[in-house]
């Protein structure tokens, strides 16, 4: 994953692999977090399906990132089947939050 500039809105799309049938994740709760390498929470991302019927593409967003910590971070996506609590997480992705040069203040 590419670096992310603090202050820019965060928006990534995650595609579900073809090994899962269309609609496989209907009825699952989806969460995603970004944490520093020591594990401090940076953000809880808003997770929404592009099409809730097919559950093929997941949108991950955080509009305001001005308070995010500059430095290395990690994130993953966690799926919890609500019927029985079965948990499935993606691989962990590492990237850097870097400072933004252009800001509103002068």
DSSP file (Angstrom, degrees, kcal/mol; ACC not computed):
  #  RESIDUE AA STRUCTURE BP1 BP2  ACC     N-H-->O    O-->H-N    N-H-->O    O-->H-N    TCO  KAPPA ALPHA  PHI   PSI    X-CA   Y-CA   Z-CA
    1    1 A X              0   0    0      0, 0.0    95,-0.2     0, 0.0     3,-0.1   0.000 360.0 360.0 360.0 143.4    0.0    0.0    0.0
    2    2 A X        -     0   0    0      1,-0.1     0, 0.0    93,-0.1     0, 0.0  -0.302 360.0 -86.6 -73.5 160.1    1.2    3.5   -0.8
    3    3 A X        -     0   0    0     92,-0.1     2,-0.4    94,-0.1    94,-0.2  -0.185  40.2-137.7 -57.9 158.8    2.0    6.1    1.9
    4    4 A X  E     -a   97   0A   0     92,-2.8    94,-2.6    -3,-0.1     2,-0.5  -0.992   8.7-132.0-125.1 132.3   -0.8    8.2    3.2
    5    5 A X  E >   -a   98   0A   0     -2,-0.4     3,-2.0    92,-0.2    94,-0.2  -0.709  27.5-117.2 -84.5 125.0   -0.5   11.9    3.8
    6    6 A X  T 3  S+     0   0    0     92,-3.1    94,-0.2    -2,-0.5    60,-0.2  -0.352 102.0  31.0 -57.3 134.7   -1.9   13.0    7.2
    7    7 A X  T 3  S+     0   0    0     58,-0.4     2,-0.3     1,-0.4    59,-0.3   0.032  94.3 107.6 100.4 -25.3   -4.8   15.4    6.7
    8    8 A X  S <  S-     0   0    0     -3,-2.0    -1,-0.4    57,-0.2     2,-0.1  -0.654  82.3-103.0 -81.9 141.3   -5.9   13.8    3.4
    9    9 A X        -     0   0    0     -2,-0.3     2,-0.5    -3,-0.1    54,-0.2  -0.393  34.6-130.9 -61.8 140.1   -9.1   11.8    3.5
   10   10 A X  E     +F   62   0B   0     52,-3.2    52,-2.2    -6,-0.1     2,-0.3  -0.841  37.0 159.2 -97.5 125.2   -8.4    8.0    3.6
   11   11 A X  E     +F   61   0B   0     -2,-0.5     2,-0.3    50,-0.2    50,-0.2  -0.897   4.7 164.2-149.1 117.5  -10.3    5.9    1.1
   12   12 A X  E     -F   60   0B   0     48,-2.3    48,-3.0    -2,-0.3     2,-0.4  -0.960  25.6-140.8-130.7 149.7   -9.3    2.5   -0.1
   13   13 A X  E     -F   59   0B   0     -2,-0.3     2,-0.5    46,-0.2    46,-0.2  -0.928  12.2-159.8-109.6 135.5  -11.3   -0.3   -1.9
   14   14 A X  E     -F   58   0B   0     44,-3.1    44,-3.1    -2,-0.4     2,-0.4  -0.968   7.6-149.5-116.4 123.5  -10.7   -3.9   -1.0
   15   15 A X  E     -F   57   0B   0     -2,-0.5     2,-0.4    42,-0.2    42,-0.2  -0.764  15.5-128.9 -92.6 134.9  -11.7   -6.6   -3.4
   16   16 A X        -     0   0    0     40,-3.3    -1,-0.0    -2,-0.4    -2,-0.0  -0.679  33.7-107.3 -81.7 131.7  -12.8  -10.0   -2.1
   17   17 A X    >   -     0   0    0     -2,-0.4     3,-2.0     1,-0.1    -1,-0.1  -0.183  22.5-116.3 -59.6 150.9  -11.0  -12.9   -3.7
   18   18 A X  T 3  S+     0   0    0      1,-0.3    -1,-0.1    -3,-0.0     4,-0.1   0.617 106.6  81.6 -63.5 -12.8  -12.8  -15.1   -6.2
   19   19 A X  T 3  S+     0   0    0      2,-0.1     2,-0.5     0, 0.0    -1,-0.3   0.693  85.0  69.6 -67.5 -15.8  -12.4  -18.0   -3.8
   20   20 A X  S <  S-     0   0    0     -3,-2.0     3,-0.1    36,-0.0     5,-0.0  -0.894  90.8-123.7-102.4 131.5  -15.4  -16.6   -2.0
   21   21 A X    >   -     0   0    0     -2,-0.5     3,-2.2     1,-0.2     4,-0.2  -0.281  40.7 -80.6 -68.6 155.6  -18.8  -16.8   -3.7
   22   22 A X  T 3  S+     0   0    0      1,-0.3    33,-0.2     2,-0.1    -1,-0.2  -0.334 120.7  17.4 -52.8 134.5  -20.9  -13.7   -4.4
   23   23 A X  T >  S+     0   0    0     31,-3.1     3,-1.8    -3,-0.1    -1,-0.3   0.493  82.7 133.0  80.3   3.6  -22.8  -12.8   -1.2
   24   24 A X  T <  S+     0   0    0     -3,-2.2    -2,-0.1    30,-0.4    31,-0.1   0.868  73.4  46.5 -54.9 -39.3  -20.5  -15.0    1.0
   25   25 A X  T >  S+     0   0    0     -4,-0.2     3,-1.9    29,-0.2    -1,-0.3   0.257  77.1 128.7 -94.3  13.3  -20.1  -12.2    3.6
   26   26 A X  T <  S+     0   0    0     -3,-1.8     3,-0.1     1,-0.3    27,-0.1  -0.528  78.7  22.4 -64.0 130.5  -23.8  -11.2    3.8
   27   27 A X  T 3  S+     0   0    0      1,-0.3    55,-1.5    -2,-0.2     2,-0.3   0.513  98.0 119.0  87.6   4.9  -24.6  -11.2    7.5
   28   28 A X  E <   -B   81   0A   0     -3,-1.9     2,-0.4    53,-0.2    -1,-0.3  -0.814  63.1-128.1-100.4 144.8  -21.0  -10.7    8.6
   29   29 A X  E     -B   80   0A   0     51,-3.0    51,-2.7    -2,-0.3     2,-0.5  -0.779  25.6-157.1 -88.1 135.7  -19.9   -7.7   10.7
   30   30 A X  E     +B   79   0A   0     -2,-0.4     2,-0.3    49,-0.2    17,-0.2  -0.961  17.4 167.4-121.0 129.2  -16.9   -6.0    9.1
   31   31 A X  E     -B   78   0A   0     47,-2.3    47,-3.2    -2,-0.5     2,-0.3  -0.950  10.2-172.0-134.8 156.7  -14.4   -3.8   11.0
   32   32 A X  E     -BC  77  45A   0     13,-0.5    13,-2.7    -2,-0.3     2,-0.3  -0.982   3.4-173.3-150.5 138.6  -11.0   -2.3   10.2
   33   33 A X  E     -BC  76  44A   0     43,-0.9    43,-0.9    -2,-0.3     2,-0.5  -0.943  17.3-145.4-130.9 152.5   -8.5   -0.4   12.2
   34   34 A X  E     +BC  75  43A   0      9,-2.5     8,-3.1    -2,-0.3     9,-1.8  -0.980  28.2 177.1-113.3 131.0   -5.2    1.4   11.6
   35   35 A X  E     -BC  74  41A   0     39,-2.7    39,-2.9    -2,-0.5     6,-0.2  -0.951  31.5-109.7-133.4 151.6   -2.6    1.1   14.4
   36   36 A X  E >   -B   73   0A   0      4,-2.5     3,-1.7    -2,-0.3    37,-0.2  -0.299  46.3 -98.2 -67.5 164.5    0.9    2.2   15.0
   37   37 A X  T 3  S+     0   0    0     35,-1.1    -1,-0.1     1,-0.3    36,-0.1   0.842 127.5  53.9 -58.1 -35.0    3.6   -0.5   15.1
   38   38 A X  T 3  S-     0   0    0      2,-0.1    -1,-0.3     1,-0.0    35,-0.1   0.641 126.1-103.5 -73.8  -9.9    3.5   -0.6   18.9
   39   39 A X    <   +     0   0    0     -3,-1.7     2,-0.3     1,-0.3    -2,-0.1   0.515  67.4 150.4 107.5   4.8   -0.3   -1.1   18.6
   40   40 A X        -     0   0    0      1,-0.1    -4,-2.5    -5,-0.0    -1,-0.3  -0.544  53.3-109.5 -72.8 133.3   -1.8    2.3   19.5
   41   41 A X  E     +C   35   0A   0     -2,-0.3    -6,-0.2    -6,-0.2     3,-0.1  -0.442  40.2 171.0 -65.6 127.7   -5.1    2.9   17.7
   42   42 A X  E     -     0   0A   0     -8,-3.1     2,-0.3     1,-0.3    -7,-0.2   0.769  64.0 -10.7-100.2 -44.0   -4.9    5.5   15.0
   43   43 A X  E     -C   34   0A   0     -9,-1.8    -9,-2.5    25,-0.0     2,-0.6  -0.987  44.2-139.6-160.3 145.4   -8.3    5.1   13.4
   44   44 A X  E     -C   33   0A   0     -2,-0.3     2,-0.3   -11,-0.2   -11,-0.2  -0.954  38.9-141.3 -98.1 121.2  -11.5    3.0   13.2
   45   45 A X  E     -C   32   0A   0    -13,-2.7   -13,-0.5    -2,-0.6     2,-0.5  -0.611  10.5-118.4 -88.4 145.0  -12.4    2.9    9.5
   46   46 A X  E     -G   61   0B   0     15,-3.0    15,-2.1    -2,-0.3     2,-0.5  -0.699  32.4-158.4 -76.5 127.7  -15.9    3.1    8.2
   47   47 A X  E     +G   60   0B   0     -2,-0.5     2,-0.4   -17,-0.2    13,-0.2  -0.949  19.2 163.9-116.5 121.7  -16.5   -0.2    6.3
   48   48 A X  E     -G   59   0B   0     11,-2.2    11,-3.5    -2,-0.5     2,-0.3  -1.000  34.8-122.4-139.0 138.3  -19.3   -0.3    3.6
   49   49 A X  E     -G   58   0B   0     -2,-0.4     3,-0.4     9,-0.2     9,-0.2  -0.589  11.6-142.5 -75.7 137.1  -20.0   -2.8    0.9
   50   50 A X  S    S+     0   0    0      7,-3.1     2,-0.4     1,-0.3    -1,-0.1   0.911 102.1  11.8 -61.8 -42.8  -20.1   -1.3   -2.6
   51   51 A X  S >> S-     0   0    0      6,-0.4     4,-2.4     1,-0.1     3,-0.9  -0.885  73.4-161.5-135.4 103.1  -23.0   -3.8   -3.3
   52   52 A X  T 34 S+     0   0    0     -3,-0.4    -1,-0.1    -2,-0.4    -2,-0.1   0.704  88.8  59.2 -60.5 -20.3  -24.2   -5.5   -0.1
   53   53 A X  T 34 S+     0   0    0      1,-0.1    -1,-0.2   -27,-0.1   -27,-0.2   0.856 117.5  28.2 -76.6 -35.2  -25.9   -8.3   -2.0
   54   54 A X  T <4 S-     0   0    0     -3,-0.9   -31,-3.1   -32,-0.1   -30,-0.4   0.715  83.9-154.2 -99.0 -22.6  -22.7   -9.5   -3.7
   55   55 A X     <  +     0   0    0     -4,-2.4   -30,-0.2   -33,-0.2    -3,-0.1   0.877  51.2 130.3  47.6  45.8  -20.1   -8.4   -1.0
   56   56 A X        +     0   0    0     -5,-0.4   -40,-3.3     1,-0.3     2,-0.4   0.812  63.4  35.4 -93.8 -35.9  -17.4   -8.2   -3.7
   57   57 A X  E     -F   15   0B   0    -42,-0.2    -7,-3.1    -6,-0.2     2,-0.5  -0.981  66.0-161.0-129.7 127.6  -15.9   -4.8   -3.0
   58   58 A X  E     -FG  14  49B   0    -44,-3.1   -44,-3.1    -2,-0.4     2,-0.5  -0.902   9.2-147.2-110.1 131.5  -15.5   -3.2    0.4
   59   59 A X  E     -FG  13  48B   0    -11,-3.5   -11,-2.2    -2,-0.5     2,-0.5  -0.856  11.0-166.0 -98.6 129.0  -15.0    0.6    0.9
   60   60 A X  E     +FG  12  47B   0    -48,-3.0   -48,-2.3    -2,-0.5     2,-0.3  -0.970  18.1 173.8-117.4 122.2  -12.8    1.7    3.8
   61   61 A X  E     +FG  11  46B   0    -15,-2.1   -15,-3.0    -2,-0.5     2,-0.3  -0.956  30.2 170.2-137.3 149.4  -12.9    5.4    4.8
   62   62 A X  E     -F   10   0B   0    -52,-2.2   -52,-3.2    -2,-0.3     3,-0.1  -0.835  13.4-170.0-147.1 113.1  -11.8    8.0    7.2
   63   63 A X  S    S+     0   0    0     -2,-0.3     2,-0.7   -54,-0.2    -1,-0.1   0.904  74.5  49.3 -74.6 -41.4  -12.6   11.5    6.1
   64   64 A X        +     0   0    0      1,-0.1    -1,-0.2   -55,-0.1     3,-0.1  -0.876  52.9 155.2-106.9 112.0  -10.6   13.4    8.8
   65   65 A X    >   +     0   0    0     -2,-0.7     3,-1.5   -58,-0.2   -58,-0.4   0.144  36.9 114.1-117.1  18.0   -7.0   12.3    9.3
   66   66 A X  T 3  S+     0   0    0    -59,-0.3    -1,-0.1     1,-0.3   -60,-0.1   0.770  79.9  47.5 -63.9 -25.6   -5.5   15.5   10.6
   67   67 A X  T 3  S+     0   0    0     -3,-0.1    -1,-0.3   -25,-0.1    -2,-0.1   0.408  83.1 124.9 -95.3   2.2   -4.8   14.0   14.1
   68   68 A X    <   -     0   0    0     -3,-1.5     2,-0.3     1,-0.1   -26,-0.1  -0.336  67.2-111.0 -65.6 143.9   -3.2   10.8   12.7
   69   69 A X        -     0   0    0      1,-0.1     2,-0.3     3,-0.0    28,-0.2  -0.563  27.1-123.8 -74.8 131.5    0.3   10.0   14.0
   70   70 A X  S    S+     0   0    0     -2,-0.3     2,-0.3    26,-0.1    28,-0.2  -0.609  71.7  55.8 -74.6 133.7    3.1   10.4   11.4
   71   71 A X  E    S- D   0  97A   0     26,-2.3    26,-2.6    -2,-0.3     2,-0.1  -0.843  93.4 -20.8 138.0-173.2    5.1    7.2   11.1
   72   72 A X  E     + D   0  96A   0     -2,-0.3   -35,-1.1    24,-0.2     2,-0.3  -0.436  60.6 172.6 -72.3 138.7    4.7    3.5   10.3
   73   73 A X  E     -BD  36  95A   0     22,-3.0    22,-2.2   -37,-0.2     2,-0.3  -0.890  18.9-147.5-138.2 168.3    1.3    1.9   10.8
   74   74 A X  E     -BD  35  94A   0    -39,-2.9   -39,-2.7    -2,-0.3     2,-0.3  -0.957  14.2-179.6-135.2 154.7   -0.5   -1.4   10.1
   75   75 A X  E     +BD  34  93A   0     18,-2.0    18,-3.1    -2,-0.3     2,-0.3  -0.989   5.7 171.0-149.3 157.1   -4.1   -2.3    9.2
   76   76 A X  E     -B   33   0A   0    -43,-0.9   -43,-0.9    -2,-0.3     2,-0.4  -0.916  29.6-117.2-149.4 178.7   -6.2   -5.3    8.5
   77   77 A X  E     -B   32   0A   0     -2,-0.3    13,-2.4    14,-0.2     2,-0.5  -0.986  23.0-156.5-123.6 133.8   -9.9   -6.0    8.0
   78   78 A X  E     -BE  31  89A   0    -47,-3.2   -47,-2.3    -2,-0.4     2,-0.5  -0.943   3.3-164.2-117.0 130.7  -11.8   -8.3   10.3
   79   79 A X  E     -BE  30  88A   0      9,-3.3     9,-2.8    -2,-0.5     2,-0.5  -0.940   4.5-170.1-111.7 129.9  -15.0  -10.2    9.4
   80   80 A X  E     -BE  29  87A   0    -51,-2.7   -51,-3.0    -2,-0.5     2,-0.6  -0.975  20.8-135.8-124.3 119.0  -17.2  -11.7   12.1
   81   81 A X  E >>  -B   28   0A   0      5,-2.8     4,-2.7    -2,-0.5     3,-0.8  -0.619  14.1-153.5 -72.5 117.5  -20.0  -14.1   11.2
   82   82 A X  T 34 S+     0   0    0    -55,-1.5    -1,-0.2    -2,-0.6   -54,-0.1   0.726  85.4  66.6 -69.7 -21.4  -22.8  -12.9   13.3
   83   83 A X  T 34 S-     0   0    0    -56,-0.2    -1,-0.2     1,-0.1   -55,-0.1   0.845 127.9  -1.4 -69.6 -32.3  -24.6  -16.3   13.4
   84   84 A X  T <4 S-     0   0    0     -3,-0.8    -2,-0.2     2,-0.1    -1,-0.1   0.394  95.3-108.0-140.9   1.5  -21.8  -18.0   15.4
   85   85 A X     <  +     0   0    0     -4,-2.7    -3,-0.2     1,-0.2     2,-0.1   0.568  55.2 164.7  80.9   8.1  -19.0  -15.5   16.1
   86   86 A X        -     0   0    0     -5,-0.4    -5,-2.8    -6,-0.1     2,-0.4  -0.411  24.9-148.4 -61.0 131.6  -16.5  -17.1   13.7
   87   87 A X  E     +E   80   0A   0     -7,-0.2     2,-0.4    -2,-0.1    -7,-0.2  -0.885  20.8 176.0-112.9 134.9  -13.7  -14.6   13.0
   88   88 A X  E     -E   79   0A   0     -9,-2.8    -9,-3.3    -2,-0.4     2,-0.3  -0.988   8.5-170.6-137.0 125.0  -11.7  -14.2    9.8
   89   89 A X  E     -E   78   0A   0     -2,-0.4   -11,-0.2   -11,-0.2     3,-0.1  -0.873  18.3-125.2-117.9 150.7   -9.1  -11.5    9.3
   90   90 A X        -     0   0    0    -13,-2.4    -1,-0.1    -2,-0.3     3,-0.0  -0.218  46.4 -75.9 -76.3 174.9   -7.1  -10.4    6.2
   91   91 A X        -     0   0    0      1,-0.1     2,-0.3   -15,-0.1   -14,-0.2  -0.363  56.1-100.9 -64.2 154.4   -3.4  -10.2    6.0
   92   92 A X        -     0   0    0    -16,-0.1     2,-0.5    -3,-0.1   -16,-0.2  -0.654  34.4-154.3 -81.1 135.6   -1.8   -7.2    7.8
   93   93 A X  E     - D   0  75A   0    -18,-3.1   -18,-2.0    -2,-0.3     2,-0.4  -0.945   4.9-156.3-113.5 129.8   -0.8   -4.3    5.5
   94   94 A X  E     + D   0  74A   0     -2,-0.5     2,-0.3   -20,-0.2   -20,-0.2  -0.843  24.4 147.8-105.5 141.5    2.0   -2.0    6.6
   95   95 A X  E     - D   0  73A   0    -22,-2.2   -22,-3.0    -2,-0.4     2,-0.4  -0.948  39.5-104.3-157.6 176.0    2.4    1.6    5.3
   96   96 A X  E     - D   0  72A   0     -2,-0.3   -92,-2.8   -24,-0.2     2,-0.6  -0.875  12.7-146.5-111.7 139.5    3.6    5.0    6.4
   97   97 A X  E     -aD   4  71A   0    -26,-2.6   -26,-2.3    -2,-0.4     2,-0.3  -0.934  29.8-170.2 -97.6 123.8    1.6    8.1    7.4
   98   98 A X  E     -a    5   0A   0    -94,-2.6   -92,-3.1    -2,-0.6     2,-0.1  -0.785  25.4 -94.7-116.8 158.6    3.6   11.1    6.2
   99   99 A X        -     0   0    0     -2,-0.3     2,-0.3   -94,-0.2   -92,-0.1  -0.381  35.6-124.2 -73.0 149.9    3.3   14.8    6.9
  100  100 A X        -     0   0    0    -94,-0.2    -1,-0.1     1,-0.1     3,-0.0  -0.724  12.1-158.7 -91.7 141.5    1.4   17.0    4.4
  101  101 A X  S    S+     0   0    0     -2,-0.3     2,-0.5     1,-0.1    -1,-0.1   0.893  76.9  63.6 -86.6 -45.5    3.2   20.0    3.0
  102  102 A X        +     0   0    0      2,-0.0     2,-0.3     0, 0.0    -1,-0.1  -0.726  68.2 164.7 -87.6 122.3    0.1   22.0    1.9
  103  103 A X        -     0   0    0     -2,-0.5   -96,-0.0     2,-0.3    -2,-0.0  -0.902  47.8-115.9-134.4 162.1   -2.0   23.1    4.8
  104  104 A X  S    S+     0   0    0     -2,-0.3     2,-0.1     2,-0.0    -1,-0.1   0.877  95.8  73.8 -66.1 -39.2   -4.8   25.7    5.5
  105  105 A X              0   0    0      1,-0.1    -2,-0.3    -3,-0.0     0, 0.0  -0.411 360.0 360.0 -76.1 154.7   -2.7   27.7    8.0
  106  106 A X              0   0    0     -2,-0.1    -1,-0.1     0, 0.0    -2,-0.0   0.444 360.0 360.0 -99.0 360.0    0.1   29.8    6.7
